[in-house]
């Protein structure tokens, strides 16, 4: 009991002496110096990891783990190195506190490391938003130009999926003539006119949106197919049913694929945020520990001097 009381008295007395001397508990110059060093080192290591392919994720696909083991390891190494250096510098450069108990010195060093890590994290966000964008700007522009060119070519070659099923409905057997001779001797094919194709496409699109083929549309499409493909009404009806089922399955699979991709993207964001949290928490701990080491070495060097 007496030892505890004596220790508390010494702490109170030393704190009062420090307050009377006007000594600040925070050396902001050391904190900012360590934070700038940590932020700069973080940026350098992130650029190096991106160049080596260790801290990048493919933008063309998602997976459940989002980031691989190499990315996680590099992110943790970046936090360890940058936070350790920043915390050590903040502790080594801080103002020496006189007439302060060792426990208070330990706490202040830990706080300096934590402050250096916090400021460095904010600086790193700003640097990644500006400097990294400037450094990678030209490469991004070149990549964007290539993607736009590819998209243009793909867009020119793109075909409406409904058109394919429309062709499937209106196609004739190879042994059946698809053209007829008009009274003036010219060849015509009214069943394959644009108006008929557009009408069939609208019918298919509407019924797909509704989820089923209405009886009226089914009979009407069967008559068109029977006339166009030169087949019986029964065979035309079977073809309409088969093609519509195939189209419906295709649309359903496309919707399911889109939902799956969205769900994987959500899991990717959550998993990435979790690993970022772990890495930042590790950096805060290392920065605080390194600051105590740097502060202790500074005080020992001062005493020796």
C-alpha positions in Angstrom: 0.0 0.0 0.0 2.8 2.4 0.9 4.7 1.7 -2.3 1.5 2.4 -4.4 0.8 5.6 -2.6 4.4 6.7 -3.0 4.4 5.9 -6.7 1.2 7.9 -7.2 2.6 10.8 -5.3 5.7 10.8 -7.5 3.6 10.7 -10.6 1.5 13.6 -9.5 4.5 15.6 -8.4 6.4 15.0 -11.7 3.3 15.9 -13.8 2.8 19.1 -11.9 6.5 20.0 -12.4 6.2 19.3 -16.1 3.1 21.4 -16.3 4.7 24.3 -14.4 7.7 24.2 -16.7 5.3 24.5 -19.7 6.5 21.3 -21.3 4.1 19.9 -23.9 3.2 16.2 -23.7 3.2 16.0 -27.6 6.1 16.7 -29.9 4.2 17.5 -33.0 7.3 18.1 -35.0 8.4 14.5 -34.4 4.9 13.2 -35.0 4.7 14.9 -38.4 8.2 13.9 -39.3 7.5 10.2 -38.6 4.1 10.5 -40.4 5.6 12.0 -43.6 8.3 9.3 -43.6 5.7 6.5 -43.2 3.4 7.9 -45.8 6.2 8.3 -48.4 7.5 4.7 -47.7 3.9 3.4 -48.0 3.5 5.0 -51.4 6.9 3.7 -52.6 6.1 0.1 -51.4 2.6 0.2 -53.0 4.1 1.3 -56.3 6.7 -1.4 -56.1 4.1 -4.0 -55.2 1.9 -2.9 -58.1 4.9 -3.1 -60.5 5.7 -6.6 -59.3 2.1 -7.7 -59.5 1.9 -8.4 -55.7 -0.6 -5.7 -54.7 -3.0 -5.7 -57.7 -6.3 -7.5 -58.4 -7.5 -8.5 -61.9 -10.3 -6.1 -63.0 -11.7 -8.7 -65.4 -12.9 -11.3 -62.9 -13.9 -11.7 -59.3 -13.3 -14.6 -56.9 -14.4 -15.3 -53.4 -11.0 -14.6 -51.9 -10.6 -11.3 -53.9 -7.0 -10.8 -53.0 -4.4 -13.6 -53.1 -1.9 -14.6 -50.5 0.8 -12.6 -52.1 -1.3 -9.4 -52.0 -2.2 -9.9 -48.3 1.5 -10.6 -47.5 2.7 -7.5 -49.4 0.0 -5.3 -47.7 1.0 -6.5 -44.3 4.7 -6.0 -45.1 4.0 -2.4 -46.3 2.2 -1.6 -43.0 4.9 -3.2 -41.0 7.8 -1.4 -42.7 6.1 2.0 -43.1 4.5 2.1 -39.7 7.6 0.8 -38.0 9.9 3.4 -39.6 7.4 6.2 -38.9 6.9 5.3 -35.3 10.6 4.9 -34.7 11.3 8.3 -36.1 8.6 9.9 -34.1 9.9 8.4 -30.9 13.6 9.1 -31.7 13.0 12.8 -32.6 10.5 13.7 -29.9 11.4 16.2 -27.2 13.1 14.8 -24.1 10.8 15.1 -21.1 12.6 15.9 -17.8 11.2 15.1 -14.4 8.7 12.7 -15.8 8.1 9.2 -14.5 9.2 6.2 -16.6 5.6 5.0 -16.9 4.5 8.3 -18.3 7.4 8.3 -20.7 6.3 4.9 -22.0 2.7 6.1 -22.4 3.8 9.2 -24.3 6.1 7.3 -26.6 3.2 4.9 -27.4 0.9 7.8 -28.0 3.5 9.4 -30.4 3.7 6.3 -32.4 -0.1 6.1 -32.6 -0.4 9.7 -33.7 2.3 9.2 -36.3 0.5 6.2 -37.7 -2.8 8.1 -37.8 -1.4 11.1 -39.6 0.5 8.8 -42.0 -2.7 6.9 -42.8 -4.5 10.1 -43.8 -1.5 11.3 -45.8 -1.3 8.0 -47.6 -4.9 8.3 -48.7 -4.2 11.8 -50.1 -1.1 10.7 -51.8 -2.7 7.7 -53.4 -5.6 9.9 -54.6 -3.2 12.4 -56.3 0.3 11.2 -56.8 -0.5 7.7 -57.8 -3.2 9.0 -60.2 -0.6 11.3 -61.8 2.1 8.6 -62.0 -0.2 6.1 -63.6 -2.3 8.6 -65.6 -0.5 8.0 -69.0 -0.7 4.3 -68.6 -4.4 4.5 -67.8 -5.1 6.7 -70.8 -3.3 4.2 -73.1 -5.3 1.4 -71.6 -8.5 3.3 -71.9 -7.9 4.0 -75.5 -7.3 0.3 -76.2 -10.4 -0.7 -74.3 -12.5 1.9 -76.2 -11.2 0.6 -79.5 -12.0 -2.9 -78.5 -15.5 -1.9 -77.4 -16.1 -0.1 -80.7 -15.2 -3.2 -82.7 -17.3 -5.4 -80.4 -20.2 -3.0 -80.6 -20.2 -3.0 -84.4 -20.2 -6.8 -84.3 -22.8 -7.1 -81.6 -26.1 -8.8 -82.5 -29.4 -8.6 -80.6 -29.9 -12.1 -79.0 -33.6 -12.0 -79.9 -32.6 -11.7 -83.6 -31.0 -15.1 -83.4 -34.1 -16.7 -82.1 -36.2 -14.8 -84.6 -34.0 -16.4 -87.4 -34.5 -19.7 -85.7 -38.2 -19.4 -85.9 -38.4 -18.2 -89.5 -35.7 -20.4 -91.0 -36.8 -22.9 -93.7 -35.6 -26.4 -94.4 -32.7 -26.5 -96.9 -34.8 -28.5 -99.3 -37.5 -25.9 -99.3 -37.4 -22.9 -101.6 -37.5 -19.6 -99.6 -38.3 -17.3 -102.4 -41.4 -17.0 -104.6 -41.7 -15.4 -108.0 -44.0 -12.4 -108.2 -46.3 -11.6 -111.2 -43.7 -9.4 -112.7 -41.0 -12.1 -112.6 -39.0 -10.7 -109.8 -38.0 -12.7 -106.7 -39.6 -11.8 -103.4 -39.7 -13.2 -99.9 -42.4 -11.4 -97.9 -42.1 -13.8 -95.0 -38.5 -12.6 -94.4 -39.3 -8.9 -94.6 -38.0 -6.6 -92.0 -41.5 -5.8 -90.8 -42.2 -9.5 -90.0 -38.9 -9.9 -88.3 -39.5 -6.8 -86.1 -42.9 -8.0 -85.2 -41.7 -11.4 -84.2 -38.9 -9.8 -82.2 -41.4 -7.6 -80.3 -43.6 -10.6 -79.6 -40.7 -12.6 -78.2 -39.4 -9.7 -76.1 -42.8 -9.0 -74.6 -43.6 -12.6 -73.8 -40.1 -13.2 -72.3 -40.6 -10.1 -70.0 -44.0 -11.6 -69.0 -42.5 -15.0 -68.3 -44.6 -17.1 -70.6 -45.8 -17.3 -74.2 -49.5 -16.3 -74.5 -51.8 -18.6 -76.4 -52.7 -15.9 -78.9 -49.0 -15.1 -79.6 -48.3 -18.8 -79.8 -50.9 -19.4 -82.5 -49.9 -16.3 -84.4 -46.2 -17.2 -84.4 -47.0 -20.8 -85.4 -49.0 -19.5 -88.5 -46.1 -17.2 -89.5 -43.6 -20.0 -89.1 -45.7 -22.5 -91.0 -46.0 -20.0 -93.9 -42.3 -19.0 -93.8 -40.8 -22.5 -93.3 -43.4 -24.3 -95.4 -44.4 -26.8 -92.7 -47.6 -28.0 -91.0 -49.3 -26.0 -88.3 -48.5 -28.8 -85.7 -44.8 -28.8 -86.6 -44.7 -25.0 -86.5 -46.3 -24.9 -83.1 -43.7 -27.4 -81.8 -40.9 -25.2 -83.2 -42.4 -22.1 -81.5 -42.6 -23.9 -78.2 -39.0 -25.3 -78.5 -37.4 -22.0 -79.5 -39.3 -20.0 -76.9 -38.2 -22.4 -74.2 -34.6 -22.1 -75.3 -34.8 -18.3 -75.4 -36.4 -18.3 -71.9 -33.6 -20.5 -70.6 -31.0 -18.3 -72.1 -32.4 -15.2 -70.5 -32.8 -16.9 -67.2 -29.1 -18.0 -67.3 -28.0 -14.5 -68.1 -30.0 -13.1 -65.2 -28.5 -15.7 -62.8 -25.0 -14.9 -64.1 -25.5 -11.2 -63.4 -26.8 -11.9 -59.9 -23.9 -14.2 -59.2 -21.4 -11.6 -60.4 -23.0 -8.9 -58.2 -22.9 -11.2 -55.2 -19.2 -12.0 -55.8 -18.4 -8.3 -56.1 -20.1 -7.7 -52.8 -18.2 -10.5 -51.1 -15.0 -9.1 -52.8 -15.5 -5.7 -51.3 -16.3 -7.1 -47.8 -13.2 -9.4 -47.8 -10.9 -6.6 -49.0 -12.2 -4.3 -46.3 -11.5 -7.0 -43.7 -7.9 -7.5 -44.7 -7.4 -3.8 -44.9 -8.6 -3.4 -41.4 -6.3 -6.2 -40.2 -3.3 -4.6 -41.9 -4.0 -1.1 -40.5 -4.5 -2.5 -37.0 -1.1 -4.3 -37.3 0.4 -1.0 -38.5 -0.9 0.9 -35.5 0.5 -1.7 -33.1 4.0 -1.7 -34.8 4.1 2.1 -34.9 3.4 2.4 -31.2 5.9 -0.3 -30.3 8.6 1.2 -32.5 8.0 4.7 -31.0 8.8 3.3 -27.5 12.0 1.8 -28.8 13.0 5.0 -30.5 12.2 7.1 -27.5 14.1 4.8 -25.2 17.2 4.9 -27.4 17.0 8.7 -27.6 16.9 9.1 -23.8 19.8 6.6 -23.4 21.9 8.5 -25.9 21.2 11.8 -24.1 22.2 10.3 -20.8 25.4 9.0 -22.2 26.2 12.3 -23.8 
